[in-house]
Amino acid sequence: MPLGRFLASQFRQPSGWFGSLVASRLMNFANRRIVDTTLALLAPQPQHQVLDVGFGGGYALARLAELLTDGMVSGVDFAPDMVRQAERRFRRQIAQGRLQVQLGDVSRLPFPAEAFDRVLTINTIYFWPDAPQGLSEILRVLKRDGRAAVSIRSKDKMEKVAFTKHGFRLFSPDDVAALMREAGFRDVRIDHRDQDQLYDQAIVLGTRP
């Protein structure tokens, strides 16, 4: 398999030794700033129920576990190896009932309606088979007045990265905002940072009516 296609497949669904030892660590390193920005904008409260869709290497789960002292962190990912890795890494928080992770897909989230105060998903929408369906599912599991963040690198930036030609669907921040409005989110807004950097941060926020 050509290197670009291999890297794209690993960032989509990390697996095997490369996924566990390399891809997940690269994702944690590359996503640190955008995760921190997303959480600052979502402002989860200590008692909140928060879902991370496509948690990958688990950096956001770790940050949320620090913030939600009286709440619950949930994570869903469709990469079995990432779920197993998170189960090992967060075994203490899982045993305490403060964190849960499970295998699942954004198109059919394994949670009841109105379960979460906040939902975030970071650098995952490129791989969704049906973006409108995924956003509808996020809206479904949000509580009334709950907030969601869909965080991306913009299409303009991602088009300059060779491996994104393999299986990535790229979006501008305006594209994501339009999809969120169509899904039923209100008060949709874009926070677009680092536009002069190699990788920008585009966080699109919306609220459930």
Number of C-alpha atoms within 10 A of each C-alpha: 6 7 9 15 15 13 20 18 19 19 21 21 20 25 19 13 10 13 22 18 13 15 22 24 17 14 18 17 12 12 19 15 13 22 23 14 18 25 18 10 16 20 13 19 16 15 13 18 23 28 29 23 24 26 28 33 25 22 19 25 24 16 15 24 21 11 19 19 14 12 18 22 27 22 24 23 22 19 21 16 19 27 24 14 16 22 17 11 13 19 14 12 16 18 10 10 12 18 25 21 21 18 17 19 18 24 17 12 18 14 16 10 14 16 17 25 22 25 25 24 22 23 22 20 23 19 16 17 13 12 19 16 16 19 24 19 20 31 26 20 22 25 19 15 15 20 28 31 26 24 26 27 25 23 16 14 16 21 14 12 12 12 19 20 15 13 13 19 16 21 17 16 22 14 13 26 21 14 16 28 16 13 20 16 23 16 12 19 17 17 14 16 15 10 14 8 9 11 19 19 22 27 29 24 24 23 22 22 14
